[in-house]
Amino acid sequence: MNLNKVFVLGRLTADPRVRATATGQQVASFGIATNRVWYNQNREKQESTEFHNIVVWGRQAEVAEKFLKKGQLVLIEGRIQTRDWQGKDGQSRRTTEIIAERLQLGPRAGGGSAPSSRSETGTGFNKAAPEVPTIDVDEEDTKENIKEEDLPF
């Protein structure tokens, strides 16, 4: 069995660009930036950023256009897809994208929650917590605390 499933939580690098296919299907594309924080052997804080291309189809593309803005936090669930094509200049091109199957809007600027498919009593984003906390993990401590017999697989 194979599995192609991705979860990405990050901030939009630009407002979504929405267009329609020849058949009228809506498609939105946008970028997300994610970061990773760790400490090196000298206990110096290190950080790296990755950029991901996201493609959203149909009704979710319309939702992305209406509610997502540059800098906003969004959770994407989808699959990785690589496509090849011939550019106008005759050069072969290749890109890897995340095709979104679900998206969850993060908190809006100013602390308000973005619309959610969950009910008011559900466990959506909390208005009092507009930022997702960052957890720094010391790799040396992690190696010492994880025992092979504790792993569930």
N, CA, C and O of each residue as an XYZ file, in Angstrom:
612
protein
N       0.844     -1.180      0.000
C       0.000      0.000      0.000
C       0.890      1.245      0.000
O       1.934      1.262      0.653
N       0.489      2.259     -0.714
C       1.215      3.526     -0.786
C       0.357      4.632     -0.195
O      -0.869      4.526     -0.148
N       1.007      5.685      0.252
C       0.287      6.810      0.847
C       0.948      8.104      0.416
O       2.163      8.258      0.545
N       0.162      9.030     -0.094
C       0.632     10.349     -0.484
C      -0.256     11.351      0.243
O      -1.267     11.788     -0.309
N       0.100     11.721      1.466
C      -0.704     12.610      2.306
C       0.215     13.641      2.938
O       1.272     13.297      3.464
N      -0.185     14.904      2.887
C       0.615     16.004      3.405
C      -0.258     16.897      4.268
O      -1.403     17.185      3.921
N       0.295     17.338      5.407
C      -0.316     18.365      6.242
C       0.700     19.487      6.355
O       1.839     19.256      6.762
N       0.300     20.697      5.998
C       1.194     21.847      6.059
C       0.469     22.974      6.777
O      -0.645     23.343      6.407
N       1.110     23.516      7.807
C       0.593     24.664      8.532
C       1.583     25.794      8.340
O       2.726     25.708      8.787
N       1.149     26.847      7.680
C       2.060     27.949      7.408
C       1.312     29.223      7.062
O       0.087     29.298      7.150
N       2.083     30.213      6.670
C       1.525     31.531      6.337
C       1.607     31.778      4.838
O       2.588     31.422      4.185
N       0.550     32.399      4.304
C       0.503     32.705      2.878
C       1.579     33.714      2.516
O       1.789     34.693      3.232
N       2.262     33.472      1.399
C       3.290     34.392      0.920
C       2.706     35.481      0.028
O       3.361     36.490     -0.232
N       1.464     35.279     -0.447
C       0.760     36.260     -1.286
C      -0.726     35.898     -1.282
O      -1.096     34.784     -0.914
N      -1.566     36.834     -1.689
C      -2.995     36.538     -1.826
C      -3.193     35.451     -2.881
O      -2.439     35.397     -3.852
N      -4.200     34.581     -2.707
C      -4.459     33.536     -3.713
C      -4.794     34.132     -5.079
O      -5.460     35.162     -5.177
N      -4.315     33.461     -6.132
C      -4.653     33.826     -7.509
C      -5.687     32.823     -7.998
O      -5.427     31.619     -8.010
N      -6.859     33.308     -8.402
C      -7.939     32.423     -8.834
C      -8.177     32.618    -10.323
O      -8.180     33.739    -10.831
N      -8.376     31.499    -11.007
C      -8.702     31.535    -12.435
C      -9.679     30.399    -12.704
O      -9.939     29.581    -11.821
N     -10.212     30.345    -13.895
C     -11.151     29.288    -14.271
C     -10.575     28.498    -15.441
O      -9.912     29.053    -16.317
N     -10.838     27.202    -15.439
C     -10.404     26.354    -16.554
C     -11.359     26.585    -17.728
O     -12.339     27.319    -17.598
N     -11.077     25.970    -18.853
C     -11.941     26.102    -20.035
C     -13.342     25.579    -19.771
O     -14.301     26.015    -20.408
N     -13.466     24.642    -18.831
C     -14.791     24.084    -18.500
C     -15.495     24.870    -17.394
O     -16.607     24.520    -16.999
N     -14.857     25.930    -16.892
C     -15.474     26.768    -15.869
C     -15.126     26.377    -14.440
O     -15.629     26.982    -13.493
N     -14.277     25.380    -14.276
C     -13.860     24.944    -12.930
C     -12.930     25.995    -12.320
O     -11.976     26.428    -12.968
N     -13.203     26.409    -11.074
C     -12.364     27.386    -10.378
C     -11.118     26.694     -9.823
O     -11.197     25.578     -9.308
N      -9.974     27.358     -9.931
C      -8.728     26.851     -9.358
C      -7.957     28.035     -8.765
O      -7.790     29.072     -9.407
N      -7.495     27.855     -7.531
C      -6.714     28.894     -6.854
C      -5.315     28.356     -6.612
O      -5.129     27.162     -6.374
N      -4.338     29.245     -6.676
C      -2.969     28.859     -6.354
C      -2.365     29.944     -5.468
O      -2.635     31.134     -5.629
N      -1.540     29.492     -4.532
C      -0.865     30.410     -3.623
C       0.313     29.686     -2.992
O       0.436     28.464     -3.078
N       1.168     30.463     -2.362
C       2.331     29.902     -1.691
C       2.167     29.961     -0.188
O       1.496     30.845      0.345
N       2.791     29.007      0.488
C       2.816     28.981      1.947
C       4.270     28.859      2.385
O       5.046     28.109      1.792
N       4.628     29.599      3.421
C       5.958     29.492      4.013
C       5.834     28.773      5.353
O       4.972     29.099      6.168
N       6.706     27.791      5.568
C       6.781     27.097      6.849
C       8.198     27.237      7.366
O       9.140     27.383      6.587
N       8.351     27.192      8.684
C       9.695     27.294      9.227
C       9.982     26.143     10.186
O       9.072     25.505     10.715
N      11.253     25.904     10.390
C      11.736     24.867     11.301
C      12.778     25.508     12.196
O      13.674     26.201     11.716
N      12.664     25.280     13.485
C      13.614     25.833     14.454
C      14.275     24.666     15.181
O      13.598     23.730     15.608
N      15.594     24.725     15.318
C      16.323     23.701     16.050
C      17.592     24.325     16.618
O      17.931     25.467     16.305
N      18.285     23.563     17.454
C      19.534     24.012     18.041
C      20.668     23.116     17.553
O      20.539     21.892     17.527
N      21.771     23.733     17.170
C      22.914     22.952     16.696
C      23.706     22.403     17.886
O      23.298     22.566     19.036
N      24.826     21.761     17.608
C      25.624     21.137     18.665
C      26.174     22.149     19.656
O      26.455     21.802     20.804
N      26.331     23.393     19.229
C      26.818     24.462     20.115
C      25.676     25.163     20.842
O      25.876     26.198     21.478
N      24.475     24.590     20.744
C      23.267     25.134     21.376
C      22.905     26.523     20.842
O      22.345     27.352     21.560
N      23.237     26.759     19.572
C      22.850     28.000     18.905
C      21.554     27.747     18.150
O      21.408     26.730     17.472
N      20.631     28.661     18.269
C      19.332     28.520     17.614
C      19.498     28.661     16.102
O      20.130     29.604     15.624
N      18.932     27.725     15.361
C      18.966     27.728     13.909
C      17.527     27.767     13.400
O      16.612     27.279     14.064
N      17.336     28.350     12.221
C      15.996     28.388     11.628
C      16.114     28.294     10.116
O      17.008     28.886      9.512
N      15.200     27.544      9.513
C      15.146     27.479      8.059
C      13.691     27.602      7.630
O      12.778     27.236      8.369
N      13.492     28.119      6.436
C      12.150     28.323      5.896
C      12.005     27.544      4.602
O      12.914     27.524      3.772
N      10.860     26.903      4.435
C      10.517     26.192      3.203
C       9.309     26.884      2.579
O       8.442     27.396      3.286
N       9.261     26.894      1.259
C       8.144     27.490      0.539
C       7.433     26.396     -0.247
O       8.074     25.592     -0.923
N       6.110     26.371     -0.157
C       5.299     25.323     -0.772
C       4.284     25.956     -1.725
O       3.657     26.961     -1.393
N       4.130     25.370     -2.897
C       3.109     25.807     -3.862
C       1.845     25.007     -3.607
O       1.880     23.777     -3.567
N       0.724     25.705     -3.434
C      -0.553     25.067     -3.114
C      -1.532     25.311     -4.256
O      -1.596     26.416     -4.796
N      -2.298     24.276     -4.627
C      -3.349     24.384     -5.642
C      -4.645     23.889     -5.020
O      -4.691     22.801     -4.446
N      -5.705     24.695     -5.138
C      -7.015     24.370     -4.559
C      -8.062     24.443     -5.663
O      -8.073     25.396     -6.443
N      -8.942     23.447     -5.739
C      -9.952     23.365     -6.797
C     -11.365     23.578     -6.274
O     -11.639     23.394     -5.088
N     -12.260     23.970     -7.183
C     -13.699     24.010     -6.921
C     -14.124     25.026     -5.884
O     -13.615     26.146     -5.844
N     -15.062     24.623     -5.046
C     -15.628     25.513     -4.025
C     -14.551     26.001     -3.056
O     -14.596     27.143     -2.598
N     -13.587     25.137     -2.747
C     -12.523     25.557     -1.841
C     -11.660     26.660     -2.450
O     -11.100     27.476     -1.718
N     -11.546     26.697     -3.766
C     -10.815     27.779     -4.427
C     -11.539     29.107     -4.202
O     -10.902     30.137     -3.982
N     -12.866     29.079     -4.258
C     -13.661     30.282     -4.016
C     -13.519     30.739     -2.564
O     -13.419     31.935     -2.293
N     -13.510     29.777     -1.630
C     -13.330     30.100     -0.212
C     -11.940     30.707      0.005
O     -11.798     31.694      0.726
N     -10.927     30.120     -0.615
C      -9.562     30.642     -0.496
C      -9.489     32.086     -0.994
O      -8.879     32.940     -0.350
N     -10.108     32.350     -2.131
C     -10.087     33.707     -2.690
C     -10.769     34.697     -1.756
O     -10.293     35.818     -1.577
N     -11.870     34.287     -1.171
C     -12.665     35.189     -0.339
C     -12.042     35.446      1.030
O     -12.097     36.571      1.527
N     -11.446     34.415      1.653
C     -11.042     34.544      3.046
C      -9.542     34.550      3.310
O      -9.123     34.991      4.380
N      -8.715     34.079      2.377
C      -7.281     34.019      2.635
C      -6.579     35.271      2.118
O      -6.857     35.758      1.022
N      -5.669     35.771      2.932
C      -4.875     36.948      2.572
C      -3.418     36.702      2.927
O      -3.110     35.864      3.774
N      -2.534     37.429      2.281
C      -1.098     37.317      2.535
C      -0.818     37.428      4.034
O      -1.353     38.305      4.713
N       0.030     36.524      4.539
C       0.423     36.546      5.945
C      -0.466     35.736      6.862
O      -0.103     35.481      8.010
N      -1.631     35.328      6.371
C      -2.572     34.591      7.211
C      -2.135     33.146      7.391
O      -1.538     32.550      6.495
N      -2.436     32.592      8.551
C      -2.129     31.202      8.864
C      -3.202     30.292      8.272
O      -4.393     30.587      8.367
N      -2.775     29.176      7.653
C      -3.721     28.219      7.068
C      -3.154     26.810      7.198
O      -1.947     26.599      7.082
N      -4.039     25.859      7.438
C      -3.665     24.451      7.496
C      -4.170     23.788      6.220
O      -5.354     23.873      5.895
N      -3.278     23.135      5.507
C      -3.615     22.457      4.251
C      -3.428     20.958      4.442
O      -2.414     20.505      4.973
N      -4.420     20.204      4.002
C      -4.304     18.748      3.935
C      -4.436     18.388      2.464
O      -5.381     18.815      1.800
N      -3.500     17.609      1.956
C      -3.567     17.276      0.538
C      -2.561     16.219      0.147
O      -2.157     15.383      0.956
N      -2.162     16.276     -1.124
C      -1.223     15.307     -1.666
C      -0.183     16.035     -2.501
O      -0.445     17.121     -3.019
N       0.978     15.448     -2.629
C       2.061     16.033     -3.420
C       1.926     15.561     -4.863
O       1.678     14.385     -5.129
N       2.095     16.502     -5.787
C       2.029     16.178     -7.218
C       3.149     16.924     -7.940
O       3.369     18.112     -7.701
N       3.841     16.231     -8.809
C       4.874     16.849     -9.639
C       4.393     16.812    -11.080
O       3.935     15.775    -11.559
N       4.496     17.947    -11.776
C       4.088     17.979    -13.181
C       5.194     18.568    -14.034
O       5.984     19.401    -13.589
N       5.223     18.110    -15.264
C       6.182     18.581    -16.261
C       5.420     19.248    -17.402
O       4.303     18.847    -17.728
N       6.027     20.263    -18.003
C       5.442     20.898    -19.174
C       6.531     21.595    -19.970
O       7.654     21.776    -19.499
N       6.174     21.976    -21.176
C       7.091     22.676    -22.075
C       6.778     24.168    -21.983
O       5.643     24.577    -22.229
N       7.767     24.978    -21.632
C       7.587     26.424    -21.544
C       7.484     27.062    -22.922
O       7.797     26.433    -23.933
N       7.042     28.322    -22.953
C       6.912     29.048    -24.216
C       8.260     29.196    -24.924
O       8.329     29.337    -26.145
N       9.330     29.161    -24.122
C      10.671     29.275    -24.697
C      11.231     27.933    -25.159
O      12.382     27.852    -25.588
N      10.404     26.860    -25.071
C      10.824     25.540    -25.509
C      11.549     24.723    -24.452
O      11.871     23.558    -24.682
N      11.807     25.315    -23.306
C      12.506     24.619    -22.219
C      11.537     23.726    -21.439
O      10.376     24.077    -21.232
N      12.034     22.576    -21.016
C      11.240     21.688    -20.165
C      11.181     22.275    -18.766
O      12.190     22.738    -18.235
N      10.016     22.254    -18.183
C       9.801     22.795    -16.832
C       9.219     21.707    -15.949
O       8.578     20.769    -16.424
N       9.457     21.853    -14.651
C       8.929     20.895    -13.681
C       8.620     21.648    -12.396
O       9.379     22.529    -11.990
N       7.504     21.303    -11.753
C       7.150     21.895    -10.470
C       6.518     20.839     -9.578
O       5.874     19.905    -10.054
N       6.710     21.003     -8.301
C       6.076     20.136     -7.316
C       5.108     20.991     -6.516
O       5.467     22.055     -6.010
N       3.878     20.510     -6.410
C       2.811     21.262     -5.739
C       2.114     20.382     -4.721
O       2.210     19.155     -4.760
N       1.419     21.028     -3.820
C       0.513     20.318     -2.924
C      -0.893     20.587     -3.435
O      -1.332     21.736     -3.484
N      -1.599     19.525     -3.816
C      -2.984     19.646     -4.250
C      -3.838     19.526     -2.999
O      -3.903     18.461     -2.385
N      -4.492     20.618     -2.621
C      -5.256     20.663     -1.372
C      -6.547     19.871     -1.503
O      -7.303     20.040     -2.460
N      -6.783     19.012     -0.534
C      -8.045     18.289     -0.441
C      -8.937     18.945      0.617
O     -10.163     18.909      0.520
N      -8.303     19.542      1.626
C      -9.013     20.288      2.667
C      -8.154     21.474      3.063
O      -6.926     21.414      2.999
N      -8.801     22.544      3.470
C      -8.071     23.660      4.045
C      -8.823     24.165      5.258
O     -10.054     24.179      5.285
N      -8.073     24.577      6.252
C      -8.667     25.130      7.462
C      -8.071     26.505      7.667
O      -6.853     26.666      7.750
N      -8.944     27.493      7.747
C      -8.507     28.869      7.873
C      -8.029     29.144      9.282
O      -8.623     28.680     10.255
N      -6.952     29.900      9.384
C      -6.412     30.279     10.683
C      -7.077     31.533     11.208
O      -7.991     32.064     10.578
N      -6.626     32.011     12.358
C      -7.204     33.217     12.944
C      -6.954     34.425     12.055
O      -5.918     34.529     11.397
N      -7.903     35.319     12.047
C      -7.751     36.556     11.279
C      -6.929     37.553     12.060
O      -6.786     37.441     13.278
N      -6.385     38.536     11.352
C      -5.659     39.618     12.011
C      -6.608     40.323     12.967
O      -7.783     40.509     12.649
N      -6.119     40.712     14.116
C      -6.969     41.362     15.097
C      -7.587     40.383     16.073
O      -8.371     40.784     16.932
N      -7.246     39.088     15.959
C      -7.684     38.117     16.946
C      -8.990     37.432     16.657
O      -9.344     36.499     17.379
N      -9.747     37.843     15.624
C     -11.009     37.185     15.318
C     -10.786     35.874     14.608
O      -9.779     35.693     13.925
N     -11.708     34.969     14.764
C     -11.577     33.676     14.101
C     -12.066     33.767     12.671
O     -12.981     34.530     12.359
N     -11.461     33.000     11.826
C     -11.906     32.883     10.441
C     -13.093     31.943     10.402
O     -13.271     31.151     11.327
N     -13.914     32.003      9.359
C     -15.036     31.094      9.257
C     -14.561     29.657      9.302
O     -13.487     29.333      8.796
N     -15.352     28.810      9.901
C     -14.994     27.410     10.030
C     -16.208     26.564      9.748
O     -17.342     27.002      9.942
N     -15.971     25.345      9.288
C     -17.078     24.441      9.037
C     -17.579     23.817     10.337
O     -18.581     23.102     10.331
N     -16.895     24.078     11.450
C     -17.303     23.533     12.736
C     -18.379     24.417     13.360
O     -18.484     25.603     13.046
N     -19.168     23.830     14.236
C     -20.217     24.590     14.898
C     -19.603     25.525     15.931
O     -18.419     25.416     16.248
N     -20.407     26.441     16.452
C     -19.934     27.385     17.453
C     -19.438     26.671     18.705
O     -18.552     27.174     19.396
N     -19.999     25.507     19.001
C     -19.576     24.766     20.186
C     -18.433     23.818     19.876
O     -17.952     23.121     20.768
N     -17.986     23.780     18.618
C     -16.911     22.885     18.208
C     -15.570     23.356     18.728
O     -15.484     24.333     19.472
N     -14.542     22.663     18.335
C     -13.203     22.995     18.807
C     -12.425     23.702     17.717
O     -11.373     23.216     17.302
N     -12.912     24.827     17.247
C     -12.221     25.604     16.227
C     -11.120     26.438     16.850
O     -10.692     26.156     17.969
N     -10.651     27.466     16.144
C      -9.604     28.321     16.667
C     -10.151     29.169     17.802
O     -11.317     29.562     17.788
N      -9.323     29.441     18.762
C      -9.689     30.233     19.926
C      -9.369     31.697     19.644
O      -8.250     32.013     19.241
N     -10.328     32.590     19.847
C     -10.113     34.009     19.580
C      -9.032     34.602     20.476
O      -8.374     35.568     20.090
N      -8.841     34.041     21.655
C      -7.855     34.568     22.588
C      -6.436     34.128     22.225
O      -5.474     34.635     22.804
N      -6.289     33.213     21.296
C      -4.966     32.708     20.934
C      -4.730     32.850     19.438
O      -4.842     31.864     18.709
N      -4.402     34.070     18.950
C      -4.263     34.279     17.520
C      -3.020     33.651     16.908
O      -2.951     33.523     15.686
N      -2.044     33.257     17.705
C      -0.818     32.677     17.180
C      -0.718     31.211     17.554
O      -1.158     30.807     18.630
N      -0.145     30.421     16.675
C       0.142     29.023     16.983
C       1.465     29.003     17.729
O       2.442     29.574     17.247
N       1.528     28.360     18.896
C       2.775     28.378     19.667
C       3.883     27.606     18.960
O       3.624     26.635     18.248
N       5.105     28.044     19.163
C       6.269     27.369     18.636
C       6.883     26.544     19.749
O       7.096     27.047     20.852
N       7.167     25.295     19.474
C       7.789     24.422     20.454
C       9.191     24.130     19.980
O       9.380     23.531     18.921
N      10.178     24.546     20.754
C      11.566     24.281     20.425
C      11.959     22.961     21.060
O      11.737     22.739     22.250
N      12.542     22.094     20.261
C      12.959     20.780     20.748
C      14.474     20.704     20.649
O      15.050     20.929     19.585
N      15.101     20.390     21.746
C      16.540     20.178     21.774
C      16.797     18.753     21.305
O      16.389     17.801     21.970
N      17.465     18.593     20.173
C      17.658     17.269     19.580
C      18.399     16.320     20.506
O      18.099     15.126     20.514
N      19.358     16.810     21.288
C      20.092     15.941     22.205
C      19.177     15.400     23.293
O      19.249     14.218     23.630
N      18.303     16.265     23.856
C      17.363     15.809     24.876
C      16.394     14.788     24.302
O      16.040     13.817     24.970
N      15.963     15.006     23.060
C      15.026     14.089     22.422
C      15.638     12.716     22.255
O      14.976     11.711     22.515
N      16.886     12.650     21.829
C      17.540     11.366     21.632
C      17.637     10.592     22.945
O      17.482      9.371     22.960
N      17.891     11.299     24.045
C      18.036     10.642     25.339
C      16.696     10.179     25.898
O      16.649      9.162     26.590
N      15.615     10.888     25.623
C      14.314     10.597     26.221
C      13.488      9.590     25.451
O      12.539      9.036     26.005
N      13.808      9.333     24.205
C      13.031      8.394     23.405
C      13.698      7.031     23.471
O      14.871      6.867     23.137
N      12.907      6.052     23.917
C      13.414      4.687     23.996
C      12.726      3.858     22.931
O      11.540      4.048     22.661
N      13.460      2.942     22.328
C      12.919      2.125     21.248
C      11.678      1.362     21.691
O      10.746      1.201     20.902
N      11.643      0.892     22.923
C      10.478      0.122     23.393
C       9.233      0.996     23.576
O       8.125      0.466     23.665
N       9.391      2.317     23.633
C       8.239      3.210     23.777
C       7.557      3.516     22.445
O       6.435      4.025     22.436
N       8.212      3.217     21.315
C       7.652      3.522     20.008
C       6.490      2.579     19.705
O       6.603      1.377     19.945
N       5.379      3.095     19.187
C       4.194      2.258     18.943
C       4.274      1.431     17.663
O       3.321      0.715     17.353
N       5.343      1.497     16.928
C       5.453      0.746     15.678
C       6.732     -0.027     15.600
O       6.979     -0.713     14.608
